[in-house]
């Protein structure tokens, strides 16, 4: 609990008391309806989600970190394509929440999806050893690294990547932060991306080139702070590298669902620009 309070950076005393009340009442045989009447439990369809970490100090996203995606990008052997973890920054202002409508940015015509497992840091740390990485992890969540491909690729010609990954809403994070003790093996989780119910990506985190421990060991050369998010990258199956990308790129009205076992389903609808 102390680690989660550090992540969210606020006074969660009332929330802690309420959680204890719920646990006590359920253990004594009270039904969920009783707790709802006491305003201790709420139906999910009556609440508005926020990003699972509302304002992280840093969001570090991985470049090619799945064997299938590295091959999809370059056709090269893995050892030739990726030597060390590479990444880019996503700004907190780009983050959206489960259930939010993602407005199609006016500056792009190629909106794409990327299903990713994300690690949430729980305490200040630097130079963490790979074997000790869980000591600094608060939990895990889901990131849909939504990308404006035409903008991204123009930027990459100049050796940078910023606007194409940081339009408002291009980083849906949630729906839940699942504590580290609830995930038996983050390096072996099934991940699925669906658009309008059609499976677009279906993979396991065991296909990562650099696992969660290696990621934290690498990125903790920077000081990591509570609430920082490290996203572990995506697999093959993104729209832009398919044989007919125009059929798979996102359009207004599309509904994206990212599901990771043990964490939940992150859902967002795309809307046309105002």
C-alpha positions as CSV (number, residue, x, y, z in Angstrom):
1,X,0.0,0.0,0.0
2,X,2.9,2.4,0.8
3,X,4.2,1.9,-2.7
4,X,0.8,2.7,-4.3
5,X,0.5,5.9,-2.2
6,X,3.9,6.9,-3.5
7,X,2.8,6.3,-7.1
8,X,-0.4,8.4,-6.8
9,X,1.2,11.1,-4.6
10,X,-1.9,12.0,-2.6
11,X,-3.7,11.4,0.7
12,X,-5.5,8.1,0.2
13,X,-6.5,7.7,3.9
14,X,-10.3,7.7,3.2
15,X,-9.8,5.2,0.4
16,X,-7.8,2.9,2.7
17,X,-10.5,3.1,5.3
18,X,-13.2,2.4,2.7
19,X,-11.3,-0.6,1.4
20,X,-11.0,-2.0,4.9
21,X,-14.7,-1.5,5.5
22,X,-15.5,-3.4,2.2
23,X,-13.3,-6.3,3.1
24,X,-14.8,-6.5,6.6
25,X,-18.4,-6.4,5.5
26,X,-17.9,-9.0,2.7
27,X,-16.1,-11.3,5.2
28,X,-19.2,-11.1,7.4
29,X,-21.6,-12.1,4.6
30,X,-22.9,-8.8,3.4
31,X,-23.9,-8.7,-0.3
32,X,-22.5,-6.2,-2.8
33,X,-25.9,-4.5,-3.0
34,X,-25.6,-3.6,0.7
35,X,-22.2,-2.0,0.0
36,X,-23.6,-0.1,-2.9
37,X,-26.3,1.4,-0.7
38,X,-23.6,2.5,1.7
39,X,-21.7,4.1,-1.2
40,X,-18.8,1.8,-0.6
41,X,-19.1,0.0,-4.0
42,X,-20.0,1.5,-7.4
43,X,-20.9,-0.2,-10.6
44,X,-18.3,0.3,-13.3
45,X,-20.8,1.8,-15.7
46,X,-21.4,4.6,-13.2
47,X,-17.8,5.8,-12.9
48,X,-15.4,7.6,-15.2
49,X,-12.0,6.2,-15.4
50,X,-8.8,8.2,-15.4
51,X,-5.4,6.9,-16.8
52,X,-4.2,4.3,-14.3
53,X,-1.4,6.7,-13.4
54,X,-3.0,10.1,-14.0
55,X,0.2,12.2,-14.4
56,X,3.3,10.1,-14.5
57,X,6.6,12.1,-14.5
58,X,8.0,10.0,-17.3
59,X,6.5,7.6,-19.9
60,X,9.2,5.7,-21.6
61,X,8.0,3.7,-24.6
62,X,10.0,1.0,-26.3
63,X,11.0,0.9,-29.9
64,X,11.2,-2.6,-31.5
65,X,11.3,-5.0,-28.5
66,X,9.5,-8.0,-30.0
67,X,11.2,-10.4,-32.3
68,X,8.2,-10.4,-34.7
69,X,7.9,-6.6,-34.8
70,X,11.6,-6.2,-35.4
71,X,11.4,-8.5,-38.4
72,X,8.2,-6.7,-39.5
73,X,10.1,-3.4,-39.4
74,X,13.4,-4.4,-41.1
75,X,13.3,-8.0,-42.2
76,X,16.7,-8.3,-40.5
77,X,17.9,-10.9,-38.1
78,X,17.1,-10.0,-34.5
79,X,20.7,-9.5,-33.5
80,X,21.2,-7.1,-36.4
81,X,18.0,-5.2,-35.8
82,X,18.1,-4.5,-32.0
83,X,21.3,-4.4,-30.0
84,X,20.2,-2.5,-26.9
85,X,16.7,-1.3,-25.7
86,X,15.7,1.8,-27.6
87,X,12.8,4.1,-26.9
88,X,11.1,7.5,-27.0
89,X,9.2,9.7,-24.6
90,X,5.4,10.0,-24.5
91,X,4.2,13.1,-22.6
92,X,1.6,12.9,-19.8
93,X,-0.6,15.3,-21.8
94,X,-1.0,12.7,-24.5
95,X,-2.5,10.1,-22.1
96,X,-6.1,9.0,-22.3
97,X,-8.1,6.7,-20.0
98,X,-10.2,3.6,-20.5
99,X,-13.5,4.6,-22.0
100,X,-12.3,7.9,-23.4
101,X,-13.1,8.9,-26.9
102,X,-9.9,9.3,-28.9
103,X,-10.3,12.3,-31.3
104,X,-8.6,11.6,-34.7
105,X,-5.9,14.3,-34.8
106,X,-6.3,16.7,-37.6
107,X,-2.6,16.5,-38.4
108,X,-2.6,12.8,-39.6
109,X,-4.3,10.5,-42.0
110,X,-2.7,7.3,-40.7
111,X,-3.8,6.5,-37.2
112,X,-2.5,3.2,-35.9
113,X,-2.7,1.0,-32.7
114,X,0.0,-0.8,-30.6
115,X,-0.9,-3.1,-27.7
116,X,1.6,-3.0,-25.0
117,X,2.3,-4.2,-21.4
118,X,3.4,-1.3,-19.2
119,X,5.4,-1.3,-16.0
120,X,4.6,1.2,-13.3
121,X,7.5,2.2,-11.0
122,X,6.8,2.3,-7.3
123,X,9.9,3.9,-5.7
124,X,12.8,6.1,-6.6
125,X,15.5,4.0,-8.0
126,X,18.7,4.2,-10.1
127,X,21.0,1.5,-11.5
128,X,18.7,-1.4,-10.7
129,X,20.0,-4.9,-11.3
130,X,18.0,-7.0,-13.6
131,X,17.4,-9.7,-11.0
132,X,16.1,-7.1,-8.5
133,X,13.7,-5.2,-10.8
134,X,10.5,-6.3,-9.0
135,X,11.7,-4.5,-5.9
136,X,11.0,-1.1,-7.6
137,X,7.8,-2.1,-9.4
138,X,4.4,-1.1,-8.1
139,X,2.4,-3.0,-10.7
140,X,1.5,-3.4,-14.3
141,X,-1.1,-1.8,-16.6
142,X,-1.9,-1.6,-20.4
143,X,-0.8,1.0,-22.9
144,X,-2.3,1.5,-26.3
145,X,0.5,3.4,-28.0
146,X,-1.7,5.0,-30.6
147,X,0.5,6.5,-33.4
148,X,0.1,9.0,-36.2
149,X,2.2,7.1,-38.7
150,X,2.6,9.6,-41.5
151,X,3.7,12.3,-39.0
152,X,6.0,9.8,-37.2
153,X,7.7,8.6,-40.4
154,X,8.3,12.2,-41.6
155,X,9.9,13.0,-38.2
156,X,12.0,9.8,-38.3
157,X,13.7,11.0,-41.5
158,X,15.3,13.7,-39.3
159,X,16.2,11.3,-36.6
160,X,13.5,12.2,-34.2
161,X,10.0,11.0,-33.1
162,X,7.8,13.3,-31.1
163,X,4.6,14.8,-32.5
164,X,3.5,11.5,-34.2
165,X,3.4,9.8,-30.8
166,X,2.2,12.7,-28.7
167,X,-1.0,14.2,-30.1
168,X,-3.6,14.5,-27.4
169,X,-5.1,11.0,-26.6
170,X,-2.4,9.0,-28.3
171,X,-1.6,7.0,-25.2
172,X,-4.5,5.2,-23.6
173,X,-3.4,3.9,-20.2
174,X,-5.5,1.5,-18.0
175,X,-8.0,0.4,-17.1
176,X,-6.3,-0.8,-13.9
177,X,-3.0,-0.8,-12.1
178,X,-2.6,-4.4,-11.1
179,X,-0.1,-4.8,-8.2
180,X,3.0,-6.9,-8.9
181,X,2.0,-9.7,-6.6
182,X,-1.1,-10.4,-8.8
183,X,1.0,-11.1,-11.9
184,X,2.9,-14.4,-11.6
185,X,5.1,-13.9,-14.7
186,X,5.0,-10.6,-16.6
187,X,7.3,-12.0,-19.2
188,X,4.8,-14.6,-20.2
189,X,1.4,-12.9,-20.6
190,X,-1.0,-13.1,-23.5
191,X,-1.8,-9.8,-25.2
192,X,-4.5,-9.2,-27.8
193,X,-5.6,-6.1,-29.8
194,X,-9.0,-6.1,-31.3
195,X,-10.6,-3.5,-33.6
196,X,-14.3,-3.7,-33.9
197,X,-14.0,-7.2,-32.5
198,X,-11.5,-8.3,-35.2
199,X,-8.2,-9.7,-33.7
200,X,-5.3,-7.6,-35.1
201,X,-2.5,-8.6,-32.7
202,X,-2.3,-11.8,-30.6
203,X,1.0,-12.5,-28.9
204,X,2.8,-13.3,-25.7
205,X,5.3,-11.1,-23.8
206,X,7.7,-14.1,-23.8
207,X,8.5,-12.9,-27.4
208,X,10.2,-9.8,-26.0
209,X,13.8,-9.3,-26.9
210,X,14.5,-7.5,-23.6
211,X,12.3,-8.7,-20.8
212,X,10.9,-6.5,-18.0
213,X,14.0,-6.9,-15.8
214,X,16.4,-6.0,-18.7
215,X,14.2,-2.9,-19.5
216,X,14.4,-1.6,-15.9
217,X,18.1,-2.3,-15.6
218,X,18.7,-0.3,-18.8
219,X,16.3,2.6,-18.2
220,X,17.3,3.0,-14.5
221,X,20.5,4.5,-15.7
222,X,18.2,7.5,-15.4
223,X,16.6,8.1,-12.0
224,X,13.2,6.4,-12.0
225,X,10.5,7.9,-9.7
226,X,7.2,6.6,-8.3
227,X,4.6,6.7,-11.0
228,X,7.0,6.6,-14.0
229,X,5.7,4.2,-16.7
230,X,7.9,2.0,-18.9
231,X,6.0,0.4,-21.8
232,X,7.6,-2.7,-23.1
233,X,6.8,-2.4,-26.9
234,X,4.5,-4.2,-29.2
235,X,4.4,-7.2,-31.5
236,X,3.8,-7.6,-35.2
237,X,0.3,-6.9,-36.6
238,X,0.1,-3.1,-36.5
239,X,-1.8,-1.7,-39.4
240,X,0.9,0.2,-41.2
241,X,3.1,-2.8,-41.9
242,X,0.3,-5.0,-43.2
243,X,0.0,-5.9,-46.9
244,X,-3.0,-3.6,-47.3
245,X,-2.5,-1.0,-44.5
246,X,-5.4,1.2,-45.6
247,X,-7.8,-1.5,-44.6
248,X,-6.4,-1.8,-41.2
249,X,-5.6,1.8,-40.2
250,X,-8.0,3.3,-37.7
251,X,-11.1,5.3,-38.8
252,X,-13.6,7.4,-36.9
253,X,-16.1,5.0,-35.2
254,X,-13.6,2.2,-34.7
255,X,-13.5,0.6,-31.2
256,X,-10.1,-0.6,-30.0
257,X,-9.8,-3.2,-27.2
258,X,-6.4,-4.2,-25.7
259,X,-6.6,-7.2,-23.4
260,X,-3.8,-8.6,-21.3
261,X,-4.4,-11.6,-19.1
262,X,-4.5,-10.8,-15.5
263,X,-5.0,-7.0,-16.1
264,X,-8.2,-6.5,-18.0
265,X,-9.5,-4.9,-21.2
266,X,-8.6,-1.3,-22.2
267,X,-11.3,0.0,-24.5
268,X,-11.5,3.3,-26.6
269,X,-13.5,4.6,-29.5
270,X,-12.1,6.8,-32.2
271,X,-14.0,9.9,-33.2
272,X,-13.6,12.3,-36.0
273,X,-11.8,15.6,-35.4
274,X,-14.0,18.5,-34.3
